[in-house]
């Protein structure tokens, strides 16, 4: 009897800050482990629905180049009394779930000895890192011009005031000084973090807000500067602040951005991009438009392996499926699910069409990785409407809220005249860390079916 060979899928999971990567991966692993015991954990995943999934377990063998995703530790947050959301992960990490299943094809099943194995490698990394891709095609002067122009927009100008004021007092042509460079970089980082706090997503360089293993590295002590040359039109004066910043910019591009694409990104088979559509929608038109621009930047990355400049730079890539996921779908009522999914499509429509044209399969889903509300019916402003019930963090009794409606298309100007719902942070349900119990969710099974359904026989 010839054993059926194992199949491995390297599934990368990313999303901009706050999109829910950590909870998504933790719940995905927990429900895969549970589905071997109770198919109802993932009812719309074909293997579970047809009872072909025999068992799944976490493979603890380490991959030397990556940290292990701390699934067991994160589950302790859900198991606490009261339960709490786990802390966000940082940098890159990996966890492998070995899925043993019974092939549907009888001939394959006989050859496999009854069972086959799909190794699902889940790789977690910050979406902010993908926003750095355009820097590979820019020099320091071009990047500075674009970034300074963005900082002058109405939604960012006040946030950038301290940093811009410091730059005005320290000419880029002045002699380089490490203390000045570090202060300028720190103020620029403060500006980026303030942008993130206001719901803005387009933040470069990504490692300033998500440094990972490069925390504190000198090459992160740079920021955009007004264009200056040495008086001869040949670039910044040697030994100047501008020359120092330009040198660090080039080092960052070579040793961080390009290295990430060469050593990690090109090895991914499939990709999940998590998007907190509701957060962008509720923060207003500037945050929503910024999220659209950030998504367009993220999507540039998935042209690896296709014709174009990135393929020639990094070689052939392998990503053949990309799934966009609107997270926190339990913050809207079931009647709004279709609108939420359509709005996600509209936010990415141009780039998604380009991906399909280049041969990749593109999907859109809505997900609540760990469901923390229940839908119902109530009265709002004298009308019977869909409502949500959940326990806010710090409370002991449920609150009933009207979540409003989600537009199915990019919002018209009049949409922004209505105040968004004031949502609390809902407490997660208490979960058992024991494999086999699962976690309440919305849409994880459909996401898994799209991503790996074709990899089982």
Secondary structure by P-SEA (a helix, b strand, c coil): ccccbbbbbbbbbbbcccccaaaaaaaaaaaaaaaaaccccccccccccccccccccccccccccccccaaaaaaaaaaccccccccccccccbbbbbbbbbbccaaaaaaaccbbbbbbbbbbbbcccccccccccccaaaaaaaaaaaaacccccccaaaaaaaaaaccccccccaaaaaaaaaaaaaaaaaaaaaccccccccccccccccccccccccccccccccccccccccccaaaaaaaaaaaaaaccaaaaaacccccccbbbbbbaaaaaaaacaaaaaaaaaaaaaaacccccccccccccccccccccbbbbbbcccccccccaaaaaaaaaaaacaaaaaaaaaabbbbbbbcccccccbbbbbbbccccbbbbbbbbcccccbbbbbbbbbbbccccccccccccccccccccccccccccccccccccaaaaaaaccccccc
